[in-house]
């Protein structure tokens, strides 16, 4: 008599291997300022099964759909407030296995603006008054107007009742010859909403000789 037996064999399937980094291929934490982009890189191990979905949650309520990650994905995101965030990728493979991978993002406030009058140039060639050319310098921490600091507008109050608005950091104004003193106020607004102000006093009558 021959006896046969059947044995149930279960296959243990491991979850897919997913890695997320920020601001570099090996960084599992990074720091950025408010409004500036953070670059995330998401990769799937070549030995992992095919994915059916992958989603990156940035930790601030926003998400990005990554698809099946047949190749490494790069996603850029900007945070609107200063805080500590955890960005998490959730991936599901064709076998129904789900895995997560996270990276820590520290978002700091952007430094305030420092606005100063860089140059003030009197020009007395006009016969109707005294002309001044004003040029501003704007900095914010290590940011300058020559690098990442973008000026949206400058509002000028020349102290004699006249005002102006410019998109650049330089302007000119003519004062009446009889005016002795005036306080010039310049208010700079950047594209990310920061505001800075500078004041300087000029003496048109003295400059006119």
Long-range contacts (C-beta under 8 A, 24 or more apart in sequence): 13-49, 13-95, 13-97, 14-97, 15-93, 15-97, 15-98, 15-99, 16-44, 16-45, 16-48, 16-49, 16-51, 16-91, 16-92, 16-93, 16-97, 16-99, 17-44, 17-45, 17-47, 17-48, 17-99, 18-42, 18-43, 18-44, 18-45, 18-48, 18-54, 18-69, 18-89, 18-91, 18-99, 18-100, 18-101, 19-43, 19-45, 19-101, 20-56, 20-87, 20-88, 20-89, 20-101, 20-102, 20-103, 21-103, 22-87, 22-103, 22-105, 27-103, 28-103, 28-104, 29-103, 29-104, 29-105, 29-106, 30-103, 30-104, 30-105, 30-106, 31-105, 31-106, 31-107, 31-108, 32-79, 32-105, 32-106, 32-107, 32-108, 33-107, 33-108, 33-109, 33-110, 34-79, 34-80, 34-81, 34-82, 34-107, 34-108, 34-109, 34-110, 34-192, 35-78, 35-79, 35-80, 35-110, 35-192, 36-78, 36-110, 36-148, 37-76, 37-77, 37-78, 38-76, 38-77, 38-78, 38-79, 38-105, 39-74, 39-75, 39-76, 40-74, 40-75, 40-76, 40-77, 40-87, 40-103, 41-72, 41-73, 41-74, 42-66, 42-69, 42-72, 42-73, 42-74, 42-75, 42-89, 42-101, 43-69, 43-72, 43-73, 44-69, 44-91, 48-93, 49-93, 49-94, 49-95, 49-97, 50-93, 50-94, 51-91, 51-92, 51-93, 51-94, 52-92, 52-93, 52-94, 53-91, 53-92, 54-89, 54-90, 54-91, 54-92, 55-89, 55-90, 55-91, 56-87, 56-88, 56-89, 57-87, 57-88, 57-89, 57-90, 58-85, 58-87, 58-105, 59-85, 59-86, 59-87, 59-88, 59-105, 60-85, 66-91, 79-105, 79-107, 81-107, 82-107, 82-108, 82-109, 83-107, 110-140, 110-141, 110-192, 110-194, 111-140, 111-141, 111-143, 112-140, 112-194, 112-196, 113-138, 113-139, 113-140, 113-188, 113-190, 113-194, 113-195, 113-196, 114-138, 114-139, 114-140, 114-196, 115-186, 115-188, 115-196, 115-197, 115-198, 116-198, 117-184, 117-186, 117-198, 117-200, 118-169, 120-200, 120-202, 122-202, 122-207, 123-172, 124-207, 124-208, 124-209, 126-174, 128-174, 128-177, 129-174, 129-175, 129-176, 129-177, 129-204, 129-208, 130-174, 130-175, 130-177, 130-179, 130-204, 130-205, 130-207, 130-208, 131-172, 131-173, 131-174, 131-175, 132-172, 132-173, 132-174, 132-175, 132-184, 132-202, 132-204, 132-207, 133-170, 133-171, 133-172, 134-170, 134-171, 134-172, 134-173, 134-184, 134-186, 134-200, 135-169, 135-170, 136-169, 136-170, 136-186, 136-188, 136-198, 137-169, 138-169, 138-188, 138-190, 138-196, 140-190, 140-194, 140-196, 145-169, 149-190, 150-190, 150-191, 150-192, 151-188, 151-189, 151-190, 151-191, 152-189, 152-190, 152-191, 153-188, 153-189, 154-186, 154-187, 154-188, 154-189, 155-186, 155-187, 155-189, 156-184, 156-185, 156-186, 157-184, 157-185, 157-186, 157-187, 158-182, 158-184, 159-183, 159-184, 159-185, 159-202, 175-202, 175-204, 176-204, 177-204, 177-205, 177-208, 178-205, 179-204, 179-205, 180-204, 180-205, 180-206
